[in-house]
Amino acid sequence: MRVAVIGAGIAGLTAAFRLQRAGADPIVFEARRRAGGVIGTERIEGFLVEYGPNAIQAANPVLDALIRDAGLDPDRLPASKAARKRYIVRDGKPVAAPSSPADLVTGSLFSGRACRRALREPLIPKSRPSAEESVADFARRRFGPEALDYGMDPLVAGVYGGDPAQLAMRHAFPNLWRMEQESGSILRGLLRRQKNRENREAGGMFSFRKGLGQLPAALSDALGERVRLSTPVWRLERQGRRWIVSGDRPAAGGKQTAWSESFDAALYAAPLHALASIALPEGPSLEPLTRVSYAPLGVVALGFQKEQVGHPLDGFGMLVPRVERGIRILGTLFTSSIFPGPPAASSNAPSNATRAPAGHILLTAMLGGMRHPALATLPDQETYDLALRDLRSLLNISGKPVFRWRAAWKQAVPQYTIGYGKALAAMDRLESAWPGWFMAGNYRMGVSIGDAAKSGEEAARRLCSA
């Protein structure tokens, strides 16, 4: 079976990798000059920078098997224990966020009034299963307004770069939505999960010795010449039971030359916003898909000497609620604290695992999102100045950075907004209407790396059994 896979992000690479191992003949077409989508890593001047995600938040069986089969198990790098601690900015200062229901009372992030309101959460009736509620309304209803301002709002900024008033709870945070439906209470559900030792241990955060870019690189290496970079697809046609895929590919002299090939199936794993640039067969309306919005994000990495930073950086990072006026960044990762590298005495530990040179630290700030979309694509100097201004006051930083780097994504993260079920239904209709057509991506089963990989593997499974 010859399969055209459009898009070499983690979903497309996972699908192609699984198809190849199942005996199919996948060819991956990627418009960009590199594979991996928003996942990418570079080491510059001793600092390791990530284009997008910095860590895999939790493993799942699909991702574990993929990492093992790609030969990356020896390169897995667990996050430090300090990374379990998270900060939320309140009154212009980073404050430790609660890590358990008990921390609601003992912590200082929330007021006493907010804590008393949150502890009444088990008494709040659950919503109707058919109701579609925004993340903001869900948080206010179950925990009160302060829990939205200093809980869900910064979380939404960190995960989606989004607006909690626009995102649908059942689609954006399906685990929490199901927890309410099944347990009748988020606090009750969290307490039950906390008692489950296996769940707690399975949630360990990790990366790889050379950064997250190792995962798409390993999958690309396994696929070899099946991955065709700088090869955009601009037309997909159905001829009988075949798919005719056409596009451009690099040619001599830096030019592009047209091409057209025949396939048994087509698996679309590129972003939804790219559908508008491809001529497709007649069929169900694509409007619910092309209307899905994407949050723009700017990524700024700044390196400092340790003595320049007054904050201990003893955690994963900090997030900024929108109610904290005057602060423009969405949040900052304490990158060199999350993955500090092996101790000097560990001779058998992986080399080059540190994120910053000895005596230095690395911070990664996020800008833009649906909160301040224009900030994602500012000119370089304005971006550095903005990020440094906020970090100086929040983390007590003195002097200038010794290293700086940035990346900008005009369309980074799909937004699972109210009514997102229409987009999911449109994907199902297309797959039913067009035999041999399949879809996978971070817009189908979740925006995390694990969810995108699972989406690609599930599409490959359905394709092989069709």
DRENSERO-533476 format. One record per residue (C-alpha): residue number from 1; x, y, z. Coordinates in steps of 0.02 Angstrom, whole numbers, always signed. Each point is the difference from the previous one (the first is absolute). Example, Ala and Ser with C-alpha at 12.3 -4.5 7.8 and 13.67 -1.06 7.14 Angstrom:
2
<rec n="1" X="+615" Y="-225" Z="+390"/>
<rec n="2" X="+69" Y="+172" Z="-33"/>
***
This chain:
466
<rec n="1" X="+0" Y="+0" Z="+0"/>
<rec n="2" X="+73" Y="+167" Z="-53"/>
<rec n="3" X="-53" Y="+143" Z="+115"/>
<rec n="4" X="+27" Y="+187" Z="-18"/>
<rec n="5" X="+25" Y="+81" Z="+171"/>
<rec n="6" X="-19" Y="+189" Z="-9"/>
<rec n="7" X="+95" Y="+84" Z="+142"/>
<rec n="8" X="+157" Y="-54" Z="+96"/>
<rec n="9" X="-52" Y="+56" Z="+173"/>
<rec n="10" X="-4" Y="-128" Z="+139"/>
<rec n="11" X="-170" Y="-67" Z="-55"/>
<rec n="12" X="+53" Y="-25" Z="-181"/>
<rec n="13" X="+169" Y="-76" Z="+46"/>
<rec n="14" X="-80" Y="-118" Z="+125"/>
<rec n="15" X="-129" Y="-56" Z="-128"/>
<rec n="16" X="+134" Y="-28" Z="-133"/>
<rec n="17" X="+114" Y="-91" Z="+122"/>
<rec n="18" X="-140" Y="-119" Z="+49"/>
<rec n="19" X="-56" Y="-24" Z="-180"/>
<rec n="20" X="+177" Y="-45" Z="-52"/>
<rec n="21" X="+15" Y="-127" Z="+141"/>
<rec n="22" X="-167" Y="-74" Z="-54"/>
<rec n="23" X="+67" Y="-31" Z="-175"/>
<rec n="24" X="-77" Y="+150" Z="-89"/>
<rec n="25" X="+95" Y="+123" Z="-110"/>
<rec n="26" X="-26" Y="+175" Z="+74"/>
<rec n="27" X="+70" Y="+157" Z="-81"/>
<rec n="28" X="+0" Y="+156" Z="+111"/>
<rec n="29" X="-16" Y="+171" Z="-82"/>
<rec n="30" X="+55" Y="+149" Z="+104"/>
<rec n="31" X="-8" Y="+180" Z="-60"/>
<rec n="32" X="+133" Y="+61" Z="+122"/>
<rec n="33" X="+186" Y="-33" Z="-10"/>
<rec n="34" X="+0" Y="-107" Z="+156"/>
<rec n="35" X="-112" Y="-132" Z="+78"/>
<rec n="36" X="-77" Y="+11" Z="+173"/>
<rec n="37" X="-126" Y="+142" Z="-15"/>
<rec n="38" X="+11" Y="+108" Z="+156"/>
<rec n="39" X="+119" Y="-126" Z="+79"/>
<rec n="40" X="+182" Y="+43" Z="-31"/>
<rec n="41" X="+163" Y="+20" Z="+96"/>
<rec n="42" X="+163" Y="+93" Z="-25"/>
<rec n="43" X="+156" Y="+15" Z="+106"/>
<rec n="44" X="+77" Y="+173" Z="-18"/>
<rec n="45" X="+148" Y="+66" Z="+99"/>
<rec n="46" X="-24" Y="-139" Z="+126"/>
<rec n="47" X="-185" Y="+38" Z="+28"/>
<rec n="48" X="-134" Y="-124" Z="-57"/>
<rec n="49" X="-154" Y="+87" Z="-69"/>
<rec n="50" X="-168" Y="-73" Z="-51"/>
<rec n="51" X="-107" Y="+70" Z="-140"/>
<rec n="52" X="-160" Y="-48" Z="+89"/>
<rec n="53" X="-33" Y="-125" Z="+140"/>
<rec n="54" X="+140" Y="-24" Z="+126"/>
<rec n="55" X="-61" Y="-159" Z="+85"/>
<rec n="56" X="-121" Y="-144" Z="-19"/>
<rec n="57" X="-119" Y="+24" Z="+145"/>
<rec n="58" X="-55" Y="-180" Z="+21"/>
<rec n="59" X="+31" Y="-163" Z="-87"/>
<rec n="60" X="-133" Y="-112" Z="-74"/>
<rec n="61" X="+12" Y="-179" Z="-67"/>
<rec n="62" X="-1" Y="+60" Z="-181"/>
<rec n="63" X="+141" Y="+125" Z="+29"/>
<rec n="64" X="+99" Y="-121" Z="+107"/>
<rec n="65" X="-6" Y="-132" Z="-137"/>
<rec n="66" X="+45" Y="+129" Z="-133"/>
<rec n="67" X="+152" Y="+59" Z="+98"/>
<rec n="68" X="+55" Y="-179" Z="+29"/>
<rec n="69" X="-22" Y="-52" Z="-182"/>
<rec n="70" X="+91" Y="+156" Z="-59"/>
<rec n="71" X="+149" Y="-52" Z="+108"/>
<rec n="72" X="-9" Y="+151" Z="+116"/>
<rec n="73" X="-25" Y="-85" Z="+168"/>
<rec n="74" X="+185" Y="+19" Z="+47"/>
<rec n="75" X="-12" Y="+187" Z="-36"/>
<rec n="76" X="-152" Y="+36" Z="+108"/>
<rec n="77" X="+39" Y="+138" Z="+124"/>
<rec n="78" X="-117" Y="+14" Z="+150"/>
<rec n="79" X="-37" Y="+172" Z="+69"/>
<rec n="80" X="+72" Y="+49" Z="+168"/>
<rec n="81" X="-107" Y="-19" Z="+155"/>
<rec n="82" X="+1" Y="+189" Z="+15"/>
<rec n="83" X="-102" Y="+9" Z="-161"/>
<rec n="84" X="-153" Y="-60" Z="+96"/>
<rec n="85" X="-12" Y="+174" Z="+76"/>
<rec n="86" X="-92" Y="+131" Z="-102"/>
<rec n="87" X="-15" Y="+187" Z="+27"/>
<rec n="88" X="-145" Y="+118" Z="-39"/>
<rec n="89" X="+30" Y="+187" Z="-1"/>
<rec n="90" X="-107" Y="+93" Z="+127"/>
<rec n="91" X="+19" Y="+183" Z="+45"/>
<rec n="92" X="+154" Y="+7" Z="-110"/>
<rec n="93" X="+92" Y="-143" Z="+86"/>
<rec n="94" X="+16" Y="-187" Z="-37"/>
<rec n="95" X="-99" Y="-100" Z="+130"/>
<rec n="96" X="+7" Y="-190" Z="+16"/>
<rec n="97" X="-157" Y="-81" Z="-71"/>
<rec n="98" X="-92" Y="-137" Z="+96"/>
<rec n="99" X="+58" Y="-174" Z="-49"/>
<rec n="100" X="-140" Y="-92" Z="+93"/>
<rec n="101" X="-173" Y="+39" Z="+71"/>
<rec n="102" X="+81" Y="+20" Z="+172"/>
<rec n="103" X="+112" Y="+138" Z="-68"/>
<rec n="104" X="-155" Y="+106" Z="-32"/>
<rec n="105" X="-7" Y="+33" Z="+187"/>
<rec n="106" X="+186" Y="+6" Z="+43"/>
<rec n="107" X="+59" Y="+95" Z="-155"/>
<rec n="108" X="+2" Y="+188" Z="-25"/>
<rec n="109" X="-59" Y="+15" Z="-180"/>
<rec n="110" X="-185" Y="+10" Z="+41"/>
<rec n="111" X="-87" Y="+107" Z="+129"/>
<rec n="112" X="-88" Y="-79" Z="+149"/>
<rec n="113" X="-166" Y="+42" Z="-77"/>
<rec n="114" X="+48" Y="-86" Z="-163"/>
<rec n="115" X="+60" Y="-154" Z="+95"/>
<rec n="116" X="-164" Y="-13" Z="+96"/>
<rec n="117" X="-95" Y="+15" Z="-164"/>
<rec n="118" X="+109" Y="-133" Z="-83"/>
<rec n="119" X="-26" Y="-122" Z="+144"/>
<rec n="120" X="-188" Y="+8" Z="-32"/>
<rec n="121" X="+31" Y="-67" Z="-176"/>
<rec n="122" X="-58" Y="-179" Z="+40"/>
<rec n="123" X="-172" Y="+71" Z="+39"/>
<rec n="124" X="-19" Y="+81" Z="-172"/>
<rec n="125" X="-113" Y="-102" Z="-117"/>
<rec n="126" X="+82" Y="-62" Z="-158"/>
<rec n="127" X="-50" Y="+70" Z="-168"/>
<rec n="128" X="-114" Y="-89" Z="-122"/>
<rec n="129" X="+100" Y="-117" Z="-113"/>
<rec n="130" X="-71" Y="+86" Z="-155"/>
<rec n="131" X="+46" Y="+176" Z="+60"/>
<rec n="132" X="+145" Y="+88" Z="-85"/>
<rec n="133" X="+83" Y="+112" Z="+127"/>
<rec n="134" X="+150" Y="+114" Z="-18"/>
<rec n="135" X="+154" Y="-29" Z="+106"/>
<rec n="136" X="-32" Y="+167" Z="+85"/>
<rec n="137" X="-180" Y="-42" Z="+45"/>
<rec n="138" X="+51" Y="-173" Z="+61"/>
<rec n="139" X="+135" Y="+70" Z="+116"/>
<rec n="140" X="-114" Y="+136" Z="+70"/>
<rec n="141" X="-144" Y="-121" Z="+27"/>
<rec n="142" X="+101" Y="-132" Z="+89"/>
<rec n="143" X="+132" Y="+102" Z="+94"/>
<rec n="144" X="-42" Y="+185" Z="-10"/>
<rec n="145" X="+70" Y="+153" Z="-91"/>
<rec n="146" X="+171" Y="+1" Z="+83"/>
<rec n="147" X="+32" Y="-180" Z="-55"/>
<rec n="148" X="-31" Y="+57" Z="-178"/>
<rec n="149" X="+113" Y="+152" Z="+12"/>
<rec n="150" X="+148" Y="-86" Z="+85"/>
<rec n="151" X="-33" Y="-182" Z="-46"/>
<rec n="152" X="-80" Y="-41" Z="-167"/>
<rec n="153" X="+43" Y="+161" Z="-91"/>
<rec n="154" X="+190" Y="-19" Z="+17"/>
<rec n="155" X="-15" Y="-187" Z="-35"/>
<rec n="156" X="-92" Y="+36" Z="-162"/>
<rec n="157" X="+136" Y="+126" Z="-47"/>
<rec n="158" X="+134" Y="-132" Z="+31"/>
<rec n="159" X="-84" Y="-142" Z="-94"/>
<rec n="160" X="-95" Y="+85" Z="-141"/>
<rec n="161" X="+56" Y="+181" Z="+1"/>
<rec n="162" X="-188" Y="+20" Z="+4"/>
<rec n="163" X="-147" Y="+91" Z="+76"/>
<rec n="164" X="-97" Y="-100" Z="+132"/>
<rec n="165" X="-160" Y="+91" Z="-46"/>
<rec n="166" X="+12" Y="-70" Z="-177"/>
<rec n="167" X="+64" Y="-178" Z="+28"/>
<rec n="168" X="-123" Y="-143" Z="+27"/>
<rec n="169" X="+32" Y="-96" Z="+162"/>
<rec n="170" X="-53" Y="-169" Z="-70"/>
<rec n="171" X="+121" Y="+16" Z="-147"/>
<rec n="172" X="+145" Y="+102" Z="+72"/>
<rec n="173" X="+12" Y="-94" Z="+167"/>
<rec n="174" X="-95" Y="-163" Z="-29"/>
<rec n="175" X="+78" Y="-88" Z="+150"/>
<rec n="176" X="-63" Y="+131" Z="+122"/>
<rec n="177" X="-168" Y="+5" Z="-87"/>
<rec n="178" X="-17" Y="-189" Z="+16"/>
<rec n="179" X="+58" Y="+8" Z="+180"/>
<rec n="180" X="-147" Y="+112" Z="+41"/>
<rec n="181" X="-120" Y="-113" Z="-94"/>
<rec n="182" X="+64" Y="-161" Z="+81"/>
<rec n="183" X="+44" Y="+58" Z="+176"/>
<rec n="184" X="-119" Y="+146" Z="+17"/>
<rec n="185" X="+146" Y="+103" Z="+67"/>
<rec n="186" X="+173" Y="+52" Z="-58"/>
<rec n="187" X="+72" Y="-3" Z="+176"/>
<rec n="188" X="-70" Y="-174" Z="+31"/>
<rec n="189" X="+70" Y="-59" Z="-166"/>
<rec n="190" X="+172" Y="+75" Z="+36"/>
<rec n="191" X="+6" Y="-81" Z="+173"/>
<rec n="192" X="-39" Y="-169" Z="-76"/>
<rec n="193" X="+134" Y="+24" Z="-132"/>
<rec n="194" X="+126" Y="+53" Z="+133"/>
<rec n="195" X="-29" Y="-164" Z="+92"/>
<rec n="196" X="+37" Y="-98" Z="-158"/>
<rec n="197" X="+188" Y="-24" Z="+7"/>
<rec n="198" X="+12" Y="-68" Z="-177"/>
<rec n="199" X="-83" Y="+154" Z="-75"/>
<rec n="200" X="+113" Y="+115" Z="+97"/>
<rec n="201" X="+159" Y="-87" Z="-54"/>
<rec n="202" X="-57" Y="-13" Z="-182"/>
<rec n="203" X="-17" Y="+189" Z="-11"/>
<rec n="204" X="+188" Y="+35" Z="+3"/>
<rec n="205" X="+57" Y="+140" Z="-115"/>
<rec n="206" X="+148" Y="-29" Z="-115"/>
<rec n="207" X="+95" Y="+53" Z="-154"/>
<rec n="208" X="+149" Y="-75" Z="-91"/>
<rec n="209" X="+186" Y="+23" Z="+22"/>
<rec n="210" X="+11" Y="+115" Z="-151"/>
<rec n="211" X="-173" Y="+75" Z="+18"/>
<rec n="212" X="-173" Y="-41" Z="-64"/>
<rec n="213" X="+61" Y="+18" Z="-179"/>
<rec n="214" X="+77" Y="-173" Z="+19"/>
<rec n="215" X="-173" Y="-80" Z="-18"/>
<rec n="216" X="-47" Y="+66" Z="-173"/>
<rec n="217" X="+182" Y="-19" Z="-54"/>
<rec n="218" X="+0" Y="-185" Z="+49"/>
<rec n="219" X="-165" Y="-31" Z="-91"/>
<rec n="220" X="+64" Y="+93" Z="-154"/>
<rec n="221" X="+161" Y="-101" Z="+1"/>
<rec n="222" X="-99" Y="-162" Z="+8"/>
<rec n="223" X="-106" Y="+55" Z="-149"/>
<rec n="224" X="+153" Y="+58" Z="-99"/>
<rec n="225" X="-37" Y="+60" Z="-176"/>
<rec n="226" X="-185" Y="-25" Z="+28"/>
<rec n="227" X="-1" Y="+173" Z="+81"/>
<rec n="228" X="+4" Y="+135" Z="-134"/>
<rec n="229" X="+35" Y="+173" Z="+70"/>
<rec n="230" X="-35" Y="+167" Z="-87"/>
<rec n="231" X="-134" Y="-93" Z="-98"/>
<rec n="232" X="-169" Y="+87" Z="+22"/>
<rec n="233" X="-159" Y="-85" Z="-60"/>
<rec n="234" X="-122" Y="+111" Z="-92"/>
<rec n="235" X="-127" Y="-123" Z="-75"/>
<rec n="236" X="-82" Y="-165" Z="+50"/>
<rec n="237" X="-114" Y="-88" Z="-125"/>
<rec n="238" X="-98" Y="-162" Z="+3"/>
<rec n="239" X="+7" Y="-111" Z="-155"/>
<rec n="240" X="-101" Y="-155" Z="+33"/>
<rec n="241" X="+76" Y="-82" Z="+155"/>
<rec n="242" X="+164" Y="+95" Z="-19"/>
<rec n="243" X="+60" Y="+167" Z="+67"/>
<rec n="244" X="+101" Y="+114" Z="-115"/>
<rec n="245" X="+111" Y="+115" Z="+101"/>
<rec n="246" X="+83" Y="+150" Z="-83"/>
<rec n="247" X="+118" Y="+134" Z="+60"/>
<rec n="248" X="+172" Y="+78" Z="-16"/>
<rec n="249" X="+172" Y="-69" Z="+41"/>
<rec n="250" X="+174" Y="+77" Z="+4"/>
<rec n="251" X="+94" Y="+3" Z="-165"/>
<rec n="252" X="+169" Y="+58" Z="-60"/>
<rec n="253" X="+43" Y="+182" Z="+22"/>
<rec n="254" X="-115" Y="+23" Z="+150"/>
<rec n="255" X="-155" Y="-13" Z="-108"/>
<rec n="256" X="-155" Y="-109" Z="+28"/>
<rec n="257" X="-67" Y="-126" Z="-125"/>
<rec n="258" X="-176" Y="-70" Z="-8"/>
<rec n="259" X="-34" Y="-184" Z="+37"/>
<rec n="260" X="-149" Y="-116" Z="+8"/>
<rec n="261" X="-9" Y="-177" Z="+71"/>
<rec n="262" X="-132" Y="-133" Z="+29"/>
<rec n="263" X="-39" Y="-77" Z="+170"/>
<rec n="264" X="-120" Y="-125" Z="+77"/>
<rec n="265" X="-41" Y="+116" Z="+145"/>
<rec n="266" X="+32" Y="+176" Z="+65"/>
<rec n="267" X="+30" Y="+42" Z="+183"/>
<rec n="268" X="-12" Y="+185" Z="+39"/>
<rec n="269" X="+106" Y="+50" Z="+151"/>
<rec n="270" X="+40" Y="+181" Z="-41"/>
<rec n="271" X="-82" Y="+145" Z="+96"/>
<rec n="272" X="-183" Y="+35" Z="-36"/>
<rec n="273" X="+38" Y="+176" Z="-59"/>
<rec n="274" X="+104" Y="-74" Z="-142"/>
<rec n="275" X="-155" Y="-83" Z="-75"/>
<rec n="276" X="-48" Y="+165" Z="-80"/>
<rec n="277" X="+156" Y="-6" Z="-110"/>
<rec n="278" X="-37" Y="-174" Z="-70"/>
<rec n="279" X="-124" Y="-40" Z="-139"/>
<rec n="280" X="-107" Y="-144" Z="+63"/>
<rec n="281" X="-139" Y="-108" Z="-77"/>
<rec n="282" X="-181" Y="+51" Z="+15"/>
<rec n="283" X="-80" Y="-62" Z="+160"/>
<rec n="284" X="-58" Y="+55" Z="+171"/>
<rec n="285" X="+30" Y="+180" Z="+50"/>
<rec n="286" X="+173" Y="+42" Z="+65"/>
<rec n="287" X="-62" Y="+158" Z="+86"/>
<rec n="288" X="-1" Y="-73" Z="+178"/>
<rec n="289" X="+183" Y="-47" Z="-25"/>
<rec n="290" X="+65" Y="+157" Z="-83"/>
<rec n="291" X="-85" Y="+105" Z="+134"/>
<rec n="292" X="+101" Y="-79" Z="+141"/>
<rec n="293" X="+111" Y="+138" Z="+70"/>
<rec n="294" X="+182" Y="-19" Z="+50"/>
<rec n="295" X="+87" Y="+98" Z="+137"/>
<rec n="296" X="+160" Y="+90" Z="-53"/>
<rec n="297" X="+149" Y="-25" Z="+116"/>
<rec n="298" X="+171" Y="+77" Z="+18"/>
<rec n="299" X="+138" Y="-97" Z="+88"/>
<rec n="300" X="+144" Y="+96" Z="+78"/>
<rec n="301" X="+150" Y="-88" Z="+79"/>
<rec n="302" X="+113" Y="+106" Z="+110"/>
<rec n="303" X="+160" Y="-60" Z="+84"/>
<rec n="304" X="+80" Y="+79" Z="+154"/>
<rec n="305" X="+141" Y="-31" Z="+120"/>
<rec n="306" X="-73" Y="-77" Z="+158"/>
<rec n="307" X="+48" Y="+148" Z="+109"/>
<rec n="308" X="-105" Y="+115" Z="-109"/>
<rec n="309" X="-162" Y="-82" Z="+56"/>
<rec n="310" X="-67" Y="+29" Z="+175"/>
<rec n="311" X="-141" Y="-128" Z="-8"/>
<rec n="312" X="+48" Y="-180" Z="+45"/>
<rec n="313" X="-88" Y="-67" Z="-158"/>
<rec n="314" X="-50" Y="-152" Z="+102"/>
<rec n="315" X="-141" Y="-61" Z="-110"/>
<rec n="316" X="-68" Y="-31" Z="-173"/>
<rec n="317" X="-36" Y="+182" Z="-33"/>
<rec n="318" X="-131" Y="+134" Z="+27"/>
<rec n="319" X="-161" Y="+49" Z="-86"/>
<rec n="320" X="-76" Y="+174" Z="-8"/>
<rec n="321" X="-189" Y="+26" Z="+24"/>
<rec n="322" X="-80" Y="+132" Z="-110"/>
<rec n="323" X="-58" Y="+95" Z="+155"/>
<rec n="324" X="+183" Y="+42" Z="+37"/>
<rec n="325" X="+1" Y="+165" Z="-92"/>
<rec n="326" X="+160" Y="+66" Z="-77"/>
<rec n="327" X="+81" Y="-172" Z="-25"/>
<rec n="328" X="+0" Y="-48" Z="-184"/>
<rec n="329" X="+79" Y="-173" Z="-4"/>
<rec n="330" X="-113" Y="-152" Z="+18"/>
<rec n="331" X="+125" Y="-93" Z="+106"/>
<rec n="332" X="+178" Y="-61" Z="+13"/>
<rec n="333" X="+81" Y="-172" Z="+15"/>
<rec n="334" X="+149" Y="-21" Z="+115"/>
<rec n="335" X="+78" Y="-108" Z="-135"/>
<rec n="336" X="+169" Y="-35" Z="+79"/>
<rec n="337" X="-87" Y="-46" Z="+165"/>
<rec n="338" X="-118" Y="-124" Z="-84"/>
<rec n="339" X="+143" Y="-94" Z="-81"/>
<rec n="340" X="+159" Y="+46" Z="+95"/>
<rec n="341" X="+96" Y="-146" Z="-72"/>
<rec n="342" X="+93" Y="-141" Z="+88"/>
<rec n="343" X="+106" Y="+30" Z="+155"/>
<rec n="344" X="+184" Y="+25" Z="-37"/>
<rec n="345" X="+43" Y="-163" Z="+90"/>
<rec n="346" X="-117" Y="-103" Z="-110"/>
<rec n="347" X="+119" Y="-74" Z="-128"/>
<rec n="348" X="-129" Y="-110" Z="-87"/>
<rec n="349" X="-132" Y="+136" Z="-20"/>
<rec n="350" X="-42" Y="+65" Z="-174"/>
<rec n="351" X="+113" Y="+140" Z="-59"/>
<rec n="352" X="-60" Y="+168" Z="-66"/>
<rec n="353" X="-159" Y="-12" Z="+103"/>
<rec n="354" X="+15" Y="+171" Z="+81"/>
<rec n="355" X="-103" Y="+145" Z="-65"/>
<rec n="356" X="+128" Y="+135" Z="+44"/>
<rec n="357" X="+190" Y="+10" Z="+20"/>
<rec n="358" X="+74" Y="-20" Z="+173"/>
<rec n="359" X="-33" Y="+152" Z="+109"/>
<rec n="360" X="-146" Y="+58" Z="-108"/>
<rec n="361" X="-189" Y="-16" Z="-4"/>
<rec n="362" X="-124" Y="-1" Z="-144"/>
<rec n="363" X="-175" Y="+74" Z="+3"/>
<rec n="364" X="-130" Y="-24" Z="-137"/>
<rec n="365" X="-140" Y="+129" Z="-8"/>
<rec n="366" X="-161" Y="-13" Z="-99"/>
<rec n="367" X="-86" Y="+151" Z="-78"/>
<rec n="368" X="-157" Y="+33" Z="-100"/>
<rec n="369" X="-139" Y="-128" Z="+2"/>
<rec n="370" X="-181" Y="+53" Z="-16"/>
<rec n="371" X="+32" Y="+123" Z="+143"/>
<rec n="372" X="+129" Y="+108" Z="-91"/>
<rec n="373" X="+9" Y="-72" Z="-178"/>
<rec n="374" X="+103" Y="+144" Z="-71"/>
<rec n="375" X="+142" Y="-32" Z="+122"/>
<rec n="376" X="+39" Y="-171" Z="-75"/>
<rec n="377" X="+77" Y="+73" Z="-158"/>
<rec n="378" X="+81" Y="+162" Z="+58"/>
<rec n="379" X="+172" Y="+44" Z="-71"/>
<rec n="380" X="+143" Y="-87" Z="+88"/>
<rec n="381" X="+63" Y="+145" Z="+106"/>
<rec n="382" X="-175" Y="+48" Z="+59"/>
<rec n="383" X="-31" Y="-181" Z="+48"/>
<rec n="384" X="+160" Y="-13" Z="+101"/>
<rec n="385" X="-31" Y="+167" Z="+86"/>
<rec n="386" X="-178" Y="-46" Z="+47"/>
<rec n="387" X="+46" Y="-172" Z="+70"/>
<rec n="388" X="+150" Y="+68" Z="+95"/>
<rec n="389" X="-100" Y="+142" Z="+77"/>
<rec n="390" X="-128" Y="-121" Z="+74"/>
<rec n="391" X="+130" Y="-127" Z="+55"/>
<rec n="392" X="+106" Y="+133" Z="+87"/>
<rec n="393" X="-141" Y="+46" Z="+117"/>
<rec n="394" X="-71" Y="-175" Z="+25"/>
<rec n="395" X="+163" Y="-95" Z="+28"/>
<rec n="396" X="+113" Y="+138" Z="+66"/>
<rec n="397" X="+119" Y="-4" Z="-148"/>
<rec n="398" X="+144" Y="+121" Z="-17"/>
<rec n="399" X="+105" Y="+41" Z="-152"/>
<rec n="400" X="-21" Y="-55" Z="-179"/>
<rec n="401" X="-23" Y="-178" Z="-63"/>
<rec n="402" X="+156" Y="-88" Z="-61"/>
<rec n="403" X="-104" Y="-98" Z="-125"/>
<rec n="404" X="-162" Y="+33" Z="-92"/>
<rec n="405" X="-101" Y="-91" Z="-133"/>
<rec n="406" X="-178" Y="+3" Z="-63"/>
<rec n="407" X="-125" Y="-91" Z="-109"/>
<rec n="408" X="-170" Y="+60" Z="-59"/>
<rec n="409" X="-154" Y="-98" Z="-50"/>
<rec n="410" X="-142" Y="+94" Z="-84"/>
<rec n="411" X="-115" Y="-150" Z="+22"/>
<rec n="412" X="+63" Y="-112" Z="+140"/>
<rec n="413" X="-138" Y="-86" Z="+99"/>
<rec n="414" X="-176" Y="-45" Z="-59"/>
<rec n="415" X="-136" Y="+70" Z="+113"/>
<rec n="416" X="-131" Y="-124" Z="+61"/>
<rec n="417" X="-135" Y="+132" Z="+11"/>
<rec n="418" X="-187" Y="-11" Z="+37"/>
<rec n="419" X="-76" Y="-99" Z="-142"/>
<rec n="420" X="+161" Y="-96" Z="-37"/>
<rec n="421" X="-105" Y="-158" Z="-16"/>
<rec n="422" X="-51" Y="+65" Z="-172"/>
<rec n="423" X="+181" Y="-8" Z="-57"/>
<rec n="424" X="+20" Y="-178" Z="+66"/>
<rec n="425" X="-162" Y="-51" Z="-86"/>
<rec n="426" X="+61" Y="+78" Z="-163"/>
<rec n="427" X="+157" Y="-109" Z="+7"/>
<rec n="428" X="-109" Y="-154" Z="+23"/>
<rec n="429" X="-110" Y="+50" Z="-147"/>
<rec n="430" X="+151" Y="+24" Z="-114"/>
<rec n="431" X="+70" Y="-170" Z="+44"/>
<rec n="432" X="-169" Y="-79" Z="-37"/>
<rec n="433" X="-27" Y="+95" Z="-163"/>
<rec n="434" X="+175" Y="-24" Z="-71"/>
<rec n="435" X="+57" Y="-183" Z="+4"/>
<rec n="436" X="+185" Y="-9" Z="+37"/>
<rec n="437" X="+5" Y="+170" Z="+87"/>
<rec n="438" X="+57" Y="+13" Z="+182"/>
<rec n="439" X="+40" Y="+145" Z="+117"/>
<rec n="440" X="+117" Y="+15" Z="+150"/>
<rec n="441" X="+76" Y="+143" Z="+96"/>
<rec n="442" X="-1" Y="+101" Z="+160"/>
<rec n="443" X="-175" Y="+58" Z="-48"/>
<rec n="444" X="-77" Y="-172" Z="+18"/>
<rec n="445" X="+38" Y="-80" Z="+168"/>
<rec n="446" X="+90" Y="+138" Z="+97"/>
<rec n="447" X="+142" Y="+125" Z="-22"/>
<rec n="448" X="+136" Y="-90" Z="+99"/>
<rec n="449" X="+140" Y="-97" Z="-83"/>
<rec n="450" X="-71" Y="-162" Z="+68"/>
<rec n="451" X="-174" Y="+40" Z="-65"/>
<rec n="452" X="+65" Y="+46" Z="-172"/>
<rec n="453" X="+103" Y="-160" Z="-9"/>
<rec n="454" X="-151" Y="-101" Z="+54"/>
<rec n="455" X="-103" Y="+84" Z="-136"/>
<rec n="456" X="+128" Y="-51" Z="-131"/>
<rec n="457" X="+10" Y="-179" Z="+61"/>
<rec n="458" X="-189" Y="-15" Z="+6"/>
<rec n="459" X="-15" Y="+65" Z="-179"/>
<rec n="460" X="+131" Y="-126" Z="-58"/>
<rec n="461" X="-94" Y="-140" Z="+87"/>
<rec n="462" X="-165" Y="+48" Z="-82"/>
<rec n="463" X="+85" Y="+16" Z="-169"/>
<rec n="464" X="+77" Y="-174" Z="+11"/>
<rec n="465" X="-166" Y="-78" Z="+51"/>
<rec n="466" X="-104" Y="+91" Z="-132"/>
***
